[in-house]
Amino acid sequence: MATSSMKASELWLTVLLFTFGLQVHAQSYPARPVRIIVPYAAGGAVDVTARAAAQEAVKVLGQPMLVENKPGASAIIGMQACASSPPDGYTLCATSSSPLSLNPHVFKNLPYDPESDFAPVINLARGYSLLATEQGAPFNTMKEMIAYAKANPGKLNWATWGAASIPEIYLRWTGREAGINVTAIPYKGVAPALAAVLAGESHITYDLIGSLMPHIRAGKLKALAVVGSSRSALLPGTPSLAEEGLDPGLQSYFGVFAPGKTPKSVTDQLNAAFLKAIESSGFREFARNQTLDVVGGSPVEFAEFLRKDRANAGRVFAAIGVRPANAP
Protein backbone atom coordinates (compact mmCIF):
# COMPACT_ATOMS: atom_id res chain seq x y z
CA MET A 1 0.00 0.00 0.00
CA ALA A 2 2.86 2.34 0.90
CA THR A 3 4.46 1.59 -2.46
CA SER A 4 1.23 2.46 -4.32
CA SER A 5 0.89 5.72 -2.38
CA MET A 6 4.48 6.61 -3.17
CA LYS A 7 3.94 5.93 -6.87
CA ALA A 8 0.81 8.09 -6.83
CA SER A 9 2.72 10.87 -5.07
CA GLU A 10 5.54 10.64 -7.57
CA LEU A 11 3.05 10.82 -10.45
CA TRP A 12 1.38 13.91 -9.02
CA LEU A 13 4.78 15.49 -8.42
CA THR A 14 5.72 14.84 -12.04
CA VAL A 15 2.48 16.40 -13.26
CA LEU A 16 2.95 19.43 -11.02
CA LEU A 17 6.55 19.93 -12.13
CA PHE A 18 5.55 19.63 -15.81
CA THR A 19 2.70 22.12 -15.37
CA PHE A 20 4.98 24.48 -13.46
CA GLY A 21 7.57 24.13 -16.22
CA LEU A 22 5.02 25.10 -18.88
CA GLN A 23 3.95 28.12 -16.81
CA VAL A 24 7.53 29.24 -16.29
CA HIS A 25 8.20 28.81 -20.02
CA ALA A 26 5.18 30.90 -20.93
CA GLN A 27 6.02 33.59 -18.37
CA SER A 28 9.69 33.82 -19.39
CA TYR A 29 9.13 33.63 -23.15
CA PRO A 30 10.93 34.95 -25.05
CA ALA A 31 14.26 34.71 -23.25
CA ARG A 32 16.41 34.90 -26.39
CA PRO A 33 16.17 36.07 -30.03
CA VAL A 34 13.42 34.64 -32.25
CA ARG A 35 14.23 33.43 -35.75
CA ILE A 36 11.76 33.96 -38.60
CA ILE A 37 12.34 31.79 -41.67
CA VAL A 38 11.20 33.26 -44.99
CA PRO A 39 11.10 30.55 -47.71
CA TYR A 40 11.85 33.09 -50.44
CA ALA A 41 14.78 35.24 -51.50
CA ALA A 42 15.48 38.54 -49.77
CA GLY A 43 13.82 41.64 -51.17
CA GLY A 44 10.52 40.06 -52.21
CA ALA A 45 7.04 40.85 -50.90
CA VAL A 46 7.05 38.16 -48.19
CA ASP A 47 10.51 39.13 -47.01
CA VAL A 48 9.86 42.87 -46.69
CA THR A 49 6.48 42.29 -45.03
CA ALA A 50 8.00 39.90 -42.48
CA ARG A 51 10.79 42.36 -41.70
CA ALA A 52 8.36 45.27 -41.33
CA ALA A 53 6.18 43.29 -38.90
CA ALA A 54 9.18 41.94 -36.97
CA GLN A 55 10.61 45.42 -36.57
CA GLU A 56 7.50 46.45 -34.66
CA ALA A 57 6.95 43.14 -32.82
CA VAL A 58 10.36 43.30 -31.13
CA LYS A 59 9.17 46.41 -29.30
CA VAL A 60 6.51 44.25 -27.63
CA LEU A 61 8.48 41.03 -27.11
CA GLY A 62 11.69 42.70 -25.95
CA GLN A 63 13.92 40.32 -27.92
CA PRO A 64 15.43 40.58 -31.42
CA MET A 65 13.59 38.86 -34.29
CA LEU A 66 16.05 37.69 -36.93
CA VAL A 67 14.76 37.04 -40.45
CA GLU A 68 16.51 34.21 -42.29
CA ASN A 69 15.90 33.60 -46.00
CA LYS A 70 15.78 29.96 -47.13
CA PRO A 71 14.55 30.03 -50.75
CA GLY A 72 14.23 27.23 -53.25
CA ALA A 73 12.17 24.20 -54.30
CA SER A 74 8.85 26.07 -54.44
CA ALA A 75 9.36 27.29 -50.85
CA ILE A 76 9.63 23.69 -49.60
CA ILE A 77 13.17 24.11 -48.24
CA GLY A 78 12.25 26.95 -45.91
CA MET A 79 8.91 25.50 -44.84
CA GLN A 80 10.46 22.13 -44.02
CA ALA A 81 13.11 23.87 -41.94
CA CYS A 82 10.37 25.64 -40.00
CA ALA A 83 8.25 22.51 -39.53
CA SER A 84 11.20 20.49 -38.21
CA SER A 85 12.36 23.15 -35.72
CA PRO A 86 11.74 22.73 -31.98
CA PRO A 87 8.19 23.87 -31.13
CA ASP A 88 9.34 26.33 -28.49
CA GLY A 89 8.47 29.64 -30.12
CA TYR A 90 12.05 30.50 -31.07
CA THR A 91 11.66 29.54 -34.73
CA LEU A 92 8.79 30.91 -36.79
CA CYS A 93 8.14 31.23 -40.49
CA ALA A 94 6.50 33.95 -42.55
CA THR A 95 5.05 33.09 -45.91
CA SER A 96 2.50 33.81 -48.59
CA SER A 97 -0.24 31.43 -49.68
CA SER A 98 1.84 29.21 -51.97
CA PRO A 99 3.47 26.77 -49.49
CA LEU A 100 0.32 26.01 -47.48
CA SER A 101 -2.61 26.63 -49.84
CA LEU A 102 -1.12 25.67 -53.20
CA ASN A 103 1.72 23.19 -52.61
CA PRO A 104 -0.62 20.49 -51.20
CA HIS A 105 -2.40 20.38 -54.58
CA VAL A 106 0.81 20.37 -56.63
CA PHE A 107 3.05 17.92 -54.79
CA LYS A 108 2.01 14.47 -53.57
CA ASN A 109 4.98 13.83 -51.29
CA LEU A 110 5.51 17.10 -49.44
CA PRO A 111 7.98 16.73 -46.55
CA TYR A 112 5.56 18.65 -44.34
CA ASP A 113 1.85 18.54 -43.56
CA PRO A 114 0.23 21.95 -44.24
CA GLU A 115 -2.09 21.59 -41.23
CA SER A 116 -0.46 19.53 -38.49
CA ASP A 117 3.11 20.76 -38.98
CA PHE A 118 2.27 24.46 -38.59
CA ALA A 119 0.51 26.45 -35.89
CA PRO A 120 -1.06 29.61 -37.35
CA VAL A 121 -0.02 32.73 -35.44
CA ILE A 122 -1.48 35.64 -37.40
CA ASN A 123 -2.65 36.75 -40.83
CA LEU A 124 -0.59 39.92 -41.21
CA ALA A 125 -2.04 41.37 -44.38
CA ARG A 126 -3.77 40.82 -47.69
CA GLY A 127 -1.94 41.83 -50.85
CA TYR A 128 -3.10 43.52 -54.05
CA SER A 129 -1.00 42.39 -56.95
CA LEU A 130 -0.36 43.16 -60.58
CA LEU A 131 0.62 41.43 -63.78
CA ALA A 132 3.25 43.50 -65.57
CA THR A 133 5.55 43.20 -68.54
CA GLU A 134 8.90 44.57 -69.62
CA GLN A 135 8.86 48.02 -71.21
CA GLY A 136 10.03 46.68 -74.56
CA ALA A 137 7.24 44.11 -74.92
CA PRO A 138 5.21 44.44 -78.15
CA PHE A 139 1.93 44.77 -76.22
CA ASN A 140 0.52 47.16 -73.61
CA THR A 141 -2.60 45.46 -72.24
CA MET A 142 -3.76 41.99 -71.25
CA LYS A 143 -5.89 41.73 -74.39
CA GLU A 144 -2.93 42.70 -76.58
CA MET A 145 -0.70 40.19 -74.76
CA ILE A 146 -3.20 37.41 -75.41
CA ALA A 147 -3.46 38.38 -79.08
CA TYR A 148 0.34 38.40 -79.38
CA ALA A 149 0.66 35.01 -77.69
CA LYS A 150 -1.89 33.51 -80.08
CA ALA A 151 -0.08 34.94 -83.08
CA ASN A 152 3.35 33.92 -81.76
CA PRO A 153 2.95 30.57 -79.96
CA GLY A 154 5.87 29.63 -77.73
CA LYS A 155 7.57 33.04 -77.88
CA LEU A 156 6.40 34.43 -74.54
CA ASN A 157 7.59 33.33 -71.10
CA TRP A 158 6.36 34.12 -67.62
CA ALA A 159 8.59 34.53 -64.55
CA THR A 160 7.30 32.44 -61.62
CA TRP A 161 8.56 31.51 -58.14
CA GLY A 162 8.34 27.78 -58.79
CA ALA A 163 5.79 25.14 -59.74
CA ALA A 164 3.32 25.84 -56.93
CA SER A 165 3.67 29.59 -56.79
CA ILE A 166 0.91 32.12 -57.35
CA PRO A 167 2.45 33.41 -60.63
CA GLU A 168 2.54 29.86 -61.99
CA ILE A 169 -1.15 29.36 -61.20
CA TYR A 170 -2.14 32.63 -62.87
CA LEU A 171 -0.11 31.62 -65.89
CA ARG A 172 -1.90 28.27 -66.14
CA TRP A 173 -5.31 29.82 -65.50
CA THR A 174 -4.73 32.52 -68.12
CA GLY A 175 -3.51 29.93 -70.60
CA ARG A 176 -6.61 27.82 -70.03
CA GLU A 177 -9.11 30.66 -70.14
CA ALA A 178 -7.52 32.59 -73.01
CA GLY A 179 -6.31 29.61 -75.02
CA ILE A 180 -2.64 30.62 -75.12
CA ASN A 181 0.65 28.86 -74.50
CA VAL A 182 3.15 30.81 -72.37
CA THR A 183 6.29 29.17 -70.97
CA ALA A 184 6.88 29.24 -67.19
CA ILE A 185 10.41 30.18 -66.08
CA PRO A 186 10.94 29.41 -62.35
CA TYR A 187 13.07 31.63 -60.12
CA LYS A 188 13.92 31.40 -56.42
CA GLY A 189 11.48 34.06 -55.31
CA VAL A 190 9.91 37.39 -56.18
CA ALA A 191 13.07 39.49 -56.39
CA PRO A 192 14.93 37.24 -58.89
CA ALA A 193 11.78 36.94 -61.02
CA LEU A 194 11.37 40.71 -61.12
CA ALA A 195 15.05 41.21 -61.93
CA ALA A 196 14.69 38.79 -64.85
CA VAL A 197 11.79 40.77 -66.32
CA LEU A 198 13.53 44.10 -65.83
CA ALA A 199 16.52 42.66 -67.67
CA GLY A 200 14.35 41.37 -70.52
CA GLU A 201 15.17 37.75 -69.69
CA SER A 202 11.48 37.02 -69.00
CA HIS A 203 8.44 38.86 -70.34
CA ILE A 204 5.75 38.85 -67.62
CA THR A 205 5.85 38.99 -63.84
CA TYR A 206 3.51 39.06 -60.84
CA ASP A 207 4.09 41.03 -57.66
CA LEU A 208 2.47 43.45 -55.22
CA ILE A 209 1.37 46.69 -56.82
CA GLY A 210 3.45 48.64 -54.32
CA SER A 211 6.59 46.71 -55.26
CA LEU A 212 6.08 47.24 -58.99
CA MET A 213 4.91 50.87 -58.98
CA PRO A 214 8.41 52.43 -58.79
CA HIS A 215 9.41 50.50 -61.92
CA ILE A 216 6.17 51.45 -63.67
CA ARG A 217 6.65 55.12 -62.81
CA ALA A 218 10.25 54.91 -64.03
CA GLY A 219 9.08 53.51 -67.37
CA LYS A 220 10.78 50.14 -66.85
CA LEU A 221 7.57 48.07 -66.63
CA LYS A 222 4.07 48.26 -68.09
CA ALA A 223 0.96 47.26 -66.11
CA LEU A 224 -1.19 44.60 -67.81
CA ALA A 225 -3.91 43.82 -65.25
CA VAL A 226 -4.68 44.25 -61.56
CA VAL A 227 -5.05 40.84 -59.92
CA GLY A 228 -8.49 40.39 -58.38
CA SER A 229 -12.02 41.67 -58.76
CA SER A 230 -11.48 45.45 -58.81
CA ARG A 231 -9.15 48.13 -60.11
CA SER A 232 -6.54 49.86 -57.97
CA ALA A 233 -6.63 53.56 -57.10
CA LEU A 234 -2.93 53.63 -57.99
CA LEU A 235 -3.68 52.41 -61.52
CA PRO A 236 -7.22 53.52 -62.33
CA GLY A 237 -6.69 52.98 -66.04
CA THR A 238 -5.59 49.36 -65.69
CA PRO A 239 -8.44 46.77 -65.82
CA SER A 240 -8.73 44.03 -63.22
CA LEU A 241 -8.45 40.36 -64.13
CA ALA A 242 -12.14 40.02 -63.30
CA GLU A 243 -12.94 42.61 -65.97
CA GLU A 244 -10.86 40.59 -68.40
CA GLY A 245 -12.72 37.41 -67.39
CA LEU A 246 -9.52 35.86 -66.05
CA ASP A 247 -9.79 35.98 -62.24
CA PRO A 248 -9.64 32.57 -60.48
CA GLY A 249 -10.53 34.09 -57.11
CA LEU A 250 -7.37 33.10 -55.23
CA GLN A 251 -6.45 34.90 -52.00
CA SER A 252 -3.10 36.58 -51.42
CA TYR A 253 -2.07 36.66 -47.76
CA PHE A 254 1.06 37.12 -45.68
CA GLY A 255 1.05 35.07 -42.49
CA VAL A 256 3.25 34.04 -39.57
CA PHE A 257 3.40 30.42 -38.35
CA ALA A 258 5.13 28.40 -35.66
CA PRO A 259 6.00 24.67 -35.74
CA GLY A 260 2.89 22.57 -35.24
CA LYS A 261 3.29 21.52 -31.60
CA THR A 262 4.18 24.96 -30.26
CA PRO A 263 2.23 25.56 -27.00
CA LYS A 264 -0.93 27.62 -27.37
CA SER A 265 0.31 29.98 -24.64
CA VAL A 266 3.27 30.86 -26.85
CA THR A 267 1.32 31.27 -30.10
CA ASP A 268 -1.20 33.43 -28.22
CA GLN A 269 1.62 35.61 -26.91
CA LEU A 270 3.10 35.91 -30.39
CA ASN A 271 -0.32 36.74 -31.82
CA ALA A 272 -0.74 39.54 -29.28
CA ALA A 273 2.71 40.93 -30.12
CA PHE A 274 2.10 40.87 -33.87
CA LEU A 275 -1.37 42.40 -33.43
CA LYS A 276 0.25 45.40 -31.76
CA ALA A 277 2.93 45.40 -34.46
CA ILE A 278 0.52 45.62 -37.38
CA GLU A 279 -1.56 48.27 -35.60
CA SER A 280 1.51 50.49 -35.23
CA SER A 281 1.90 53.60 -37.35
CA GLY A 282 5.14 52.23 -38.78
CA PHE A 283 3.60 49.04 -40.14
CA ARG A 284 0.46 50.78 -41.38
CA GLU A 285 2.59 53.24 -43.34
CA PHE A 286 4.49 50.29 -44.79
CA ALA A 287 1.19 48.60 -45.70
CA ARG A 288 -0.07 51.72 -47.47
CA ASN A 289 3.13 51.99 -49.49
CA GLN A 290 2.92 48.32 -50.45
CA THR A 291 -0.84 48.46 -51.13
CA LEU A 292 -1.57 45.89 -48.41
CA ASP A 293 -4.73 45.58 -46.31
CA VAL A 294 -3.85 44.91 -42.66
CA VAL A 295 -5.80 41.85 -41.44
CA GLY A 296 -4.91 40.61 -37.94
CA GLY A 297 -7.33 38.35 -36.04
CA SER A 298 -6.74 35.33 -33.80
CA PRO A 299 -4.88 32.08 -34.55
CA VAL A 300 -8.23 30.27 -34.64
CA GLU A 301 -9.63 32.70 -37.22
CA PHE A 302 -6.49 32.37 -39.32
CA ALA A 303 -6.70 28.56 -39.19
CA GLU A 304 -10.29 28.64 -40.47
CA PHE A 305 -9.33 31.06 -43.24
CA LEU A 306 -6.50 28.73 -44.27
CA ARG A 307 -8.79 25.71 -44.51
CA LYS A 308 -11.18 27.57 -46.80
CA ASP A 309 -8.36 29.02 -48.90
CA ARG A 310 -6.75 25.62 -49.38
CA ALA A 311 -10.09 24.14 -50.47
CA ASN A 312 -10.65 26.94 -52.99
CA ALA A 313 -7.15 26.45 -54.37
CA GLY A 314 -7.98 22.78 -54.85
CA ARG A 315 -10.98 23.71 -56.98
CA VAL A 316 -8.85 26.01 -59.12
CA PHE A 317 -6.19 23.34 -59.57
CA ALA A 318 -8.78 20.78 -60.60
CA ALA A 319 -10.14 23.23 -63.17
CA ILE A 320 -6.74 23.80 -64.78
CA GLY A 321 -5.90 20.10 -64.74
CA VAL A 322 -2.95 20.18 -62.34
CA ARG A 323 -2.12 16.73 -61.02
CA PRO A 324 0.16 16.30 -58.00
CA ALA A 325 3.75 15.43 -58.91
CA ASN A 326 6.78 14.53 -56.84
CA ALA A 327 8.15 17.42 -54.81
CA PRO A 328 11.45 18.88 -56.07
C-alpha positions, -999 to 999 in steps of 0.1 A, spaced: 0 0 0 29 23 9 45 16 -25 12 25 -43 9 57 -24 45 66 -32 39 59 -69 8 81 -68 27 109 -51 55 106 -76 30 108 -104 14 139 -90 48 155 -84 57 148 -120 25 164 -133 30 194 -110 66 199 -121 55 196 -158 27 221 -154 50 245 -135 76 241 -162 50 251 -189 39 281 -168 75 292 -163 82 288 -200 52 309 -209 60 336 -184 97 338 -194 91 336 -232 109 350 -250 143 347 -233 164 349 -264 162 361 -300 134 346 -322 142 334 -357 118 340 -386 123 318 -417 112 333 -450 111 306 -477 119 331 -504 148 352 -515 155 385 -498 138 416 -512 105 401 -522 70 409 -509 70 382 -482 105 391 -470 99 429 -467 65 423 -450 80 399 -425 108 424 -417 84 453 -413 62 433 -389 92 419 -370 106 454 -366 75 464 -347 70 431 -328 104 433 -311 92 464 -293 65 443 -276 85 410 -271 117 427 -260 139 403 -279 154 406 -314 136 389 -343 161 377 -369 148 370 -404 165 342 -423 159 336 -460 158 300 -471 145 300 -507 142 272 -533 122 242 -543 88 261 -544 94 273 -509 96 237 -496 132 241 -482 123 270 -459 89 255 -448 105 221 -440 131 239 -419 104 256 -400 83 225 -395 112 205 -382 124 232 -357 117 227 -320 82 239 -311 93 263 -285 85 296 -301 120 305 -311 117 295 -347 88 309 -368 81 312 -405 65 340 -425 50 331 -459 25 338 -486 -2 314 -497 18 292 -520 35 268 -495 3 260 -475 -26 266 -498 -11 257 -532 17 232 -526 -6 205 -512 -24 204 -546 8 204 -566 31 179 -548 20 145 -536 50 138 -513 55 171 -494 80 167 -466 56 187 -443 18 185 -436 2 220 -442 -21 216 -412 -5 195 -385 31 208 -390 23 245 -386 5 264 -359 -11 296 -373 0 327 -354 -15 356 -374 -26 368 -408 -6 399 -412 -20 414 -444 -38 408 -477 -19 418 -509 -31 435 -540 -10 424 -570 -4 432 -606 6 414 -638 32 435 -656 56 432 -685 89 446 -696 89 480 -712 100 467 -746 72 441 -749 52 444 -782 19 448 -762 5 472 -736 -26 455 -722 -38 420 -713 -59 417 -744 -29 427 -766 -7 402 -748 -32 374 -754 -35 384 -791 3 384 -794 7 350 -777 -19 335 -801 -1 349 -831 34 339 -818 30 306 -800 59 296 -777 76 330 -779 64 344 -745 76 333 -711 64 341 -676 86 345 -646 73 324 -616 86 315 -581 83 278 -588 58 251 -597 33 258 -569 37 296 -568 9 321 -574 25 334 -606 25 299 -620 -11 294 -612 -21 326 -629 -1 316 -659 -19 283 -661 -53 298 -655 -47 325 -681 -35 299 -706 -66 278 -700 -91 307 -701 -75 326 -730 -63 296 -750 -26 306 -751 6 289 -745 31 308 -724 63 292 -710 69 292 -672 104 302 -661 109 294 -624 131 316 -601 139 314 -564 115 341 -553 99 374 -562 131 395 -564 149 372 -589 118 369 -610 114 407 -611 150 412 -619 147 388 -649 118 408 -663 135 441 -658 165 427 -677 144 414 -705 152 378 -697 115 370 -690 84 389 -703 57 389 -676 59 390 -638 35 391 -608 41 410 -577 25 434 -552 14 467 -568 35 486 -543 66 467 -553 61 472 -590 49 509 -590 84 524 -588 94 505 -619 62 515 -637 66 551 -628 103 549 -640 91 535 -674 108 501 -669 76 481 -666 41 483 -681 10 473 -661 -12 446 -678 -39 438 -653 -47 443 -616 -51 408 -599 -85 404 -584 -120 417 -588 -115 454 -588 -91 481 -601 -65 499 -580 -66 536 -571 -29 536 -580 -37 524 -615 -72 535 -623 -67 530 -660 -56 494 -657 -84 468 -658 -87 440 -632 -85 404 -641 -121 400 -633 -129 426 -660 -109 406 -684 -127 374 -674 -95 359 -661 -98 360 -622 -96 326 -605 -105 341 -571 -74 331 -552 -64 349 -520 -31 366 -514 -21 367 -478 11 371 -457 10 351 -425 32 340 -396 34 304 -384 51 284 -357 60 247 -357 29 226 -352 33 215 -316 42 250 -303 22 256 -270 -9 276 -274 3 300 -246 33 309 -269 13 313 -301 -12 334 -282 16 356 -269 31 359 -304 -3 367 -318 -7 395 -293 27 409 -301 21 409 -339 -14 424 -334 3 454 -318 29 454 -345 5 456 -374 -16 483 -356 15 505 -352 19 536 -374 51 522 -388 36 490 -401 5 508 -414 26 532 -433 45 503 -448 12 486 -457 -1 517 -475 31 520 -495 29 483 -505 -8 485 -511 -16 459 -484 -47 456 -463 -39 449 -427 -58 419 -414 -49 406 -379 -73 384 -360 -67 353 -338 -49 321 -345 -82 303 -346 -96 327 -372 -65 324 -393 -67 286 -392 -103 286 -405 -93 311 -432 -65 287 -443 -88 257 -445 -112 276 -468 -84 290 -489 -67 256 -494 -101 241 -505 -107 269 -530 -72 264 -544 -80 228 -548 -110 237 -570 -88 260 -591 -62 233 -596 -88 208 -606 -101 232 -632 -67 238 -648 -59 201 -647 -30 202 -623 -21 167 -610 2 163 -580 37 154 -589 68 145 -568 82 174 -548 115 189 -561 
